[in-house]
Amino acid sequence: MNDKSDGKAEKSTNASVLRKRNMDQRDEKIKDNGKIEDPGDEIDAIEKTAKWVAQSFKMLPEWLQDNEYLHSGHRPPMPSFTDCFKSIFSIHSETGNIWTHLIGCVSFFFIALWFLTHSSDKVALQEKVVFSFFFAGAILCLGCSWLFHTLTCHSPFVLKFFRKLDYTGISLLIIGSFVPWLYYGFYCRSVPKYLYISMITIFGIAAIIVSMSDKFTQPNFRHIRALVFVIMGLSAVFPAFHLMYTDGLEKLVNENSFIPLVIMAFLYIFGAMLYGARIPEKYFPGKCDIWFQSHQLFHICVVVAALVHWYGVQKMAFLRLNDQC
C-alpha cells in the first residue's frame, strides 16, 4: 500500500517538475523574443489566436436557433465581421448556403460583364439596358444571400438587417427576371408590355415593404415567406395566358421561351417548397447538419433557375430582334 502511494507521489512530483520546466522554458523564450512581458499581453495573444468551436443547436442563443432539425455544426455568436468572413473557409452548417450563392453571384457578375461589354454593333444599348434589370436582380439577390448567411452569427441586429436584405434580393430577382421576358414577349405591343412590367414591379415593391417587417423575418413565418414569393412568381401565368390567347400555344413555345419559363418556375416553386417544409432534414434530423439541407437545395434551385431563364430570354431576344413587328 505504501509502495503504491509512494509511486503516485513520485509521478505527481515528476509531472509538476515537467510542467514547471515547460512553463519556465516558455517564459524564457517569450522574454528572449520580446513578444510578451506581462500576463495581460499573453491573454490578448491567446484571444487573437483562439478559434471558434462549432456548437450544437441547443447551445445556441435563441436568436440563432432557426432550424431545430440541424443538430450540430453551428457557428457560435461571433461579434466580429472579420471572424464571420474568415468562417467562409471553414466547414459548418452555413458553408453550403454561403458558397452556393457566392459562386452564383460571381458567375452572373462575369456573365453580365461579358454581355454588357459587347460592342454596340453586336448588342445594342437598348438590349443592354433591358438585360441589365435581370443581371442586377440576379447579382443583388445572390450577393445579399451569401452576405446574410456569412454574417448571420454576428449579432441579432446584423442578423435581422441582412435577413431583410436577403428577402429584398429575392423580390429584385423576380422583378429582374420578368422584365426581359415581358419586354421581348410583347415586343410589338407597348400597352400590355408596360402594363405587365408595371404589375410585377408593384408586386415586387409590395413584397419588399412586407419584407421590412420584423414579424415577417421570424422563423415561424417561414411558410408565409415562401408563399409570398411563390405567388409573386406565379403572376407570370397572366402574361403567359395572354400570349397563348393572342398568338397561340405553338408560338408561345417556339418564340417566347415558354419551356425555359416553365422549368424556371418549377425550380423556384420546388425549391421554395423544400425550404418551407424543411425537407429532407425534417425526416433525417441530425443527418443534414452540414450538407444537403433544405436551404442549400433551395439555393441550388435558384441558381439553376436563373441560368435557365438567362438561356431562354437571350434566345427569345435573338428571335425578336431578327423579326419584324
TAQUIGI-V142822 format. One record per residue. N is the residue number from 1. SS is DSSP state (H for helix, E for strand, - for the rest). PSI is psi in whole degrees, -180 to 180 (NA if undefined). NEAR is the number of other ideal C-beta (glycine too) atoms within 10 Angstrom. Layout:
BEGIN
n->N ss->SS psi->PSI near->NEAR
n->N ss->SS psi->PSI near->NEAR
END
This chain:
BEGIN
n->1 ss->- psi->-47 near->5
n->2 ss->H psi->-35 near->6
n->3 ss->H psi->-42 near->7
n->4 ss->H psi->-42 near->8
n->5 ss->H psi->-41 near->9
n->6 ss->H psi->-37 near->10
n->7 ss->H psi->-44 near->10
n->8 ss->H psi->-43 near->10
n->9 ss->H psi->-39 near->10
n->10 ss->H psi->-43 near->10
n->11 ss->H psi->-42 near->10
n->12 ss->H psi->-41 near->10
n->13 ss->H psi->-43 near->10
n->14 ss->H psi->-42 near->10
n->15 ss->H psi->-41 near->10
n->16 ss->H psi->-41 near->10
n->17 ss->H psi->-44 near->10
n->18 ss->H psi->-43 near->10
n->19 ss->H psi->-45 near->10
n->20 ss->H psi->-41 near->10
n->21 ss->H psi->-43 near->10
n->22 ss->H psi->-42 near->10
n->23 ss->H psi->-41 near->10
n->24 ss->H psi->-42 near->10
n->25 ss->H psi->-41 near->10
n->26 ss->H psi->-45 near->12
n->27 ss->H psi->-40 near->13
n->28 ss->H psi->-41 near->10
n->29 ss->H psi->-41 near->11
n->30 ss->H psi->-43 near->15
n->31 ss->H psi->-40 near->11
n->32 ss->H psi->-40 near->8
n->33 ss->H psi->-16 near->8
n->34 ss->- psi->31 near->7
n->35 ss->- psi->-47 near->11
n->36 ss->- psi->124 near->18
n->37 ss->- psi->-12 near->11
n->38 ss->- psi->159 near->7
n->39 ss->H psi->-35 near->8
n->40 ss->H psi->-43 near->9
n->41 ss->H psi->-37 near->12
n->42 ss->H psi->-41 near->15
n->43 ss->H psi->-44 near->11
n->44 ss->H psi->-41 near->11
n->45 ss->H psi->-40 near->13
n->46 ss->H psi->-43 near->10
n->47 ss->H psi->-36 near->8
n->48 ss->H psi->-33 near->7
n->49 ss->H psi->-7 near->7
n->50 ss->- psi->141 near->8
n->51 ss->- psi->143 near->8
n->52 ss->- psi->155 near->17
n->53 ss->- psi->132 near->8
n->54 ss->- psi->144 near->17
n->55 ss->E psi->162 near->19
n->56 ss->- psi->164 near->13
n->57 ss->H psi->-40 near->20
n->58 ss->H psi->-24 near->10
n->59 ss->H psi->-11 near->13
n->60 ss->- psi->150 near->16
n->61 ss->- psi->160 near->11
n->62 ss->H psi->-37 near->6
n->63 ss->H psi->-13 near->14
n->64 ss->H psi->-4 near->17
n->65 ss->- psi->98 near->14
n->66 ss->- psi->-40 near->17
n->67 ss->- psi->103 near->20
n->68 ss->- psi->-12 near->13
n->69 ss->- psi->-10 near->19
n->70 ss->- psi->102 near->24
n->71 ss->- psi->-27 near->17
n->72 ss->- psi->178 near->15
n->73 ss->- psi->17 near->19
n->74 ss->E psi->144 near->23
n->75 ss->- psi->142 near->23
n->76 ss->- psi->171 near->14
n->77 ss->- psi->130 near->16
n->78 ss->- psi->89 near->17
n->79 ss->- psi->47 near->10
n->80 ss->- psi->120 near->13
n->81 ss->H psi->-36 near->12
n->82 ss->H psi->-46 near->8
n->83 ss->H psi->-38 near->14
n->84 ss->H psi->-46 near->22
n->85 ss->H psi->-33 near->13
n->86 ss->H psi->-31 near->14
n->87 ss->H psi->-10 near->22
n->88 ss->H psi->-34 near->15
n->89 ss->H psi->11 near->9
n->90 ss->- psi->165 near->12
n->91 ss->- psi->121 near->12
n->92 ss->- psi->-175 near->21
n->93 ss->- psi->-18 near->27
n->94 ss->- psi->-2 near->27
n->95 ss->H psi->-50 near->19
n->96 ss->H psi->-40 near->21
n->97 ss->H psi->-39 near->21
n->98 ss->H psi->-53 near->24
n->99 ss->H psi->-31 near->16
n->100 ss->H psi->-41 near->23
n->101 ss->H psi->-23 near->27
n->102 ss->H psi->-47 near->19
n->103 ss->H psi->-42 near->14
n->104 ss->H psi->-41 near->24
n->105 ss->H psi->-47 near->20
n->106 ss->H psi->-39 near->14
n->107 ss->H psi->-47 near->16
n->108 ss->H psi->-30 near->24
n->109 ss->H psi->-45 near->15
n->110 ss->H psi->-32 near->9
n->111 ss->H psi->-44 near->17
n->112 ss->H psi->-42 near->19
n->113 ss->H psi->-43 near->10
n->114 ss->H psi->-44 near->9
n->115 ss->H psi->-46 near->18
n->116 ss->H psi->-15 near->15
n->117 ss->- psi->5 near->9
n->118 ss->- psi->149 near->12
n->119 ss->- psi->155 near->6
n->120 ss->- psi->-26 near->9
n->121 ss->- psi->-18 near->6
n->122 ss->- psi->-45 near->8
n->123 ss->- psi->114 near->16
n->124 ss->- psi->157 near->12
n->125 ss->H psi->-40 near->9
n->126 ss->H psi->-42 near->10
n->127 ss->H psi->-36 near->22
n->128 ss->H psi->-41 near->16
n->129 ss->H psi->-44 near->12
n->130 ss->H psi->-47 near->17
n->131 ss->H psi->-21 near->23
n->132 ss->H psi->-32 near->16
n->133 ss->H psi->-43 near->19
n->134 ss->H psi->-47 near->25
n->135 ss->H psi->-42 near->21
n->136 ss->H psi->-44 near->17
n->137 ss->H psi->-44 near->24
n->138 ss->H psi->-47 near->28
n->139 ss->H psi->-42 near->22
n->140 ss->H psi->-41 near->20
n->141 ss->H psi->-53 near->28
n->142 ss->H psi->-35 near->26
n->143 ss->H psi->-47 near->20
n->144 ss->H psi->-34 near->23
n->145 ss->H psi->-50 near->28
n->146 ss->H psi->-30 near->23
n->147 ss->H psi->-41 near->20
n->148 ss->H psi->-48 near->23
n->149 ss->H psi->-25 near->27
n->150 ss->H psi->-40 near->22
n->151 ss->H psi->7 near->21
n->152 ss->- psi->-25 near->25
n->153 ss->- psi->6 near->26
n->154 ss->- psi->-57 near->19
n->155 ss->- psi->162 near->16
n->156 ss->H psi->-40 near->12
n->157 ss->H psi->-47 near->9
n->158 ss->H psi->-40 near->16
n->159 ss->H psi->-49 near->19
n->160 ss->H psi->-41 near->14
n->161 ss->H psi->-49 near->15
n->162 ss->H psi->-24 near->19
n->163 ss->H psi->-40 near->21
n->164 ss->H psi->-39 near->19
n->165 ss->H psi->-37 near->16
n->166 ss->H psi->-47 near->21
n->167 ss->H psi->-35 near->25
n->168 ss->H psi->-40 near->19
n->169 ss->H psi->-37 near->24
n->170 ss->H psi->-44 near->26
n->171 ss->H psi->-41 near->25
n->172 ss->H psi->-37 near->21
n->173 ss->H psi->-42 near->28
n->174 ss->H psi->-45 near->21
n->175 ss->H psi->-49 near->23
n->176 ss->H psi->-32 near->24
n->177 ss->H psi->-35 near->28
n->178 ss->H psi->-40 near->27
n->179 ss->H psi->-56 near->22
n->180 ss->H psi->-35 near->24
n->181 ss->H psi->-44 near->27
n->182 ss->H psi->-38 near->24
n->183 ss->H psi->-47 near->23
n->184 ss->H psi->-26 near->23
n->185 ss->H psi->-39 near->26
n->186 ss->- psi->41 near->22
n->187 ss->- psi->-40 near->17
n->188 ss->- psi->6 near->9
n->189 ss->- psi->99 near->14
n->190 ss->H psi->-41 near->9
n->191 ss->H psi->-56 near->8
n->192 ss->H psi->-31 near->16
n->193 ss->H psi->-54 near->17
n->194 ss->H psi->-24 near->13
n->195 ss->H psi->-48 near->15
n->196 ss->H psi->-37 near->22
n->197 ss->H psi->-41 near->19
n->198 ss->H psi->-39 near->11
n->199 ss->H psi->-49 near->15
n->200 ss->H psi->-31 near->24
n->201 ss->H psi->-41 near->14
n->202 ss->H psi->-44 near->11
n->203 ss->H psi->-43 near->19
n->204 ss->H psi->-44 near->22
n->205 ss->H psi->-40 near->12
n->206 ss->H psi->-42 near->13
n->207 ss->H psi->-38 near->22
n->208 ss->H psi->-42 near->17
n->209 ss->H psi->-44 near->12
n->210 ss->H psi->-37 near->15
n->211 ss->H psi->-25 near->21
n->212 ss->- psi->-12 near->11
n->213 ss->- psi->134 near->12
n->214 ss->- psi->-36 near->9
n->215 ss->H psi->-36 near->9
n->216 ss->H psi->-27 near->17
n->217 ss->H psi->-6 near->18
n->218 ss->- psi->146 near->14
n->219 ss->H psi->-35 near->10
n->220 ss->H psi->-6 near->7
n->221 ss->H psi->18 near->14
n->222 ss->H psi->-45 near->16
n->223 ss->H psi->-38 near->12
n->224 ss->H psi->-40 near->13
n->225 ss->H psi->-48 near->21
n->226 ss->H psi->-41 near->19
n->227 ss->H psi->-41 near->13
n->228 ss->H psi->-47 near->21
n->229 ss->H psi->-32 near->20
n->230 ss->H psi->-45 near->16
n->231 ss->H psi->-41 near->11
n->232 ss->H psi->-43 near->20
n->233 ss->H psi->-36 near->22
n->234 ss->H psi->-10 near->12
n->235 ss->- psi->-10 near->16
n->236 ss->H psi->-17 near->20
n->237 ss->H psi->-29 near->11
n->238 ss->H psi->-54 near->14
n->239 ss->H psi->-30 near->23
n->240 ss->H psi->-46 near->18
n->241 ss->H psi->-35 near->11
n->242 ss->H psi->-49 near->17
n->243 ss->H psi->-38 near->21
n->244 ss->H psi->-36 near->17
n->245 ss->H psi->-42 near->10
n->246 ss->H psi->-34 near->12
n->247 ss->H psi->-17 near->13
n->248 ss->- psi->156 near->11
n->249 ss->H psi->-39 near->11
n->250 ss->H psi->-45 near->10
n->251 ss->H psi->-36 near->13
n->252 ss->H psi->-41 near->21
n->253 ss->H psi->-45 near->14
n->254 ss->H psi->-30 near->12
n->255 ss->H psi->-16 near->17
n->256 ss->- psi->21 near->26
n->257 ss->- psi->46 near->26
n->258 ss->H psi->-38 near->21
n->259 ss->H psi->-49 near->13
n->260 ss->H psi->-34 near->20
n->261 ss->H psi->-43 near->23
n->262 ss->H psi->-42 near->15
n->263 ss->H psi->-44 near->17
n->264 ss->H psi->-47 near->27
n->265 ss->H psi->-42 near->20
n->266 ss->H psi->-45 near->13
n->267 ss->H psi->-43 near->21
n->268 ss->H psi->-47 near->26
n->269 ss->H psi->-43 near->17
n->270 ss->H psi->-45 near->14
n->271 ss->H psi->-41 near->23
n->272 ss->H psi->-36 near->22
n->273 ss->H psi->-42 near->15
n->274 ss->H psi->-43 near->22
n->275 ss->H psi->-46 near->23
n->276 ss->H psi->-39 near->17
n->277 ss->H psi->-8 near->14
n->278 ss->- psi->52 near->19
n->279 ss->- psi->132 near->16
n->280 ss->- psi->-6 near->16
n->281 ss->- psi->-21 near->21
n->282 ss->- psi->-34 near->14
n->283 ss->- psi->-10 near->11
n->284 ss->- psi->61 near->13
n->285 ss->- psi->131 near->16
n->286 ss->- psi->-7 near->13
n->287 ss->- psi->-16 near->15
n->288 ss->- psi->30 near->26
n->289 ss->- psi->-35 near->22
n->290 ss->- psi->-48 near->17
n->291 ss->- psi->154 near->12
n->292 ss->- psi->24 near->14
n->293 ss->- psi->163 near->26
n->294 ss->H psi->-38 near->22
n->295 ss->H psi->-37 near->22
n->296 ss->H psi->-43 near->24
n->297 ss->H psi->-38 near->19
n->298 ss->H psi->-44 near->21
n->299 ss->H psi->-44 near->26
n->300 ss->H psi->-42 near->17
n->301 ss->H psi->-41 near->22
n->302 ss->H psi->-46 near->25
n->303 ss->H psi->-46 near->22
n->304 ss->H psi->-41 near->16
n->305 ss->H psi->-41 near->23
n->306 ss->H psi->-38 near->26
n->307 ss->H psi->-41 near->18
n->308 ss->H psi->-42 near->20
n->309 ss->H psi->-40 near->26
n->310 ss->H psi->-44 near->22
n->311 ss->H psi->-44 near->14
n->312 ss->H psi->-46 near->22
n->313 ss->H psi->-31 near->26
n->314 ss->H psi->-35 near->16
n->315 ss->H psi->-42 near->15
n->316 ss->H psi->-43 near->22
n->317 ss->H psi->-41 near->20
n->318 ss->H psi->-43 near->12
n->319 ss->H psi->-42 near->14
n->320 ss->H psi->-43 near->18
n->321 ss->H psi->-16 near->13
n->322 ss->- psi->16 near->7
n->323 ss->- psi->156 near->10
n->324 ss->- psi->147 near->4
n->325 ss->- psi->NA near->6
END
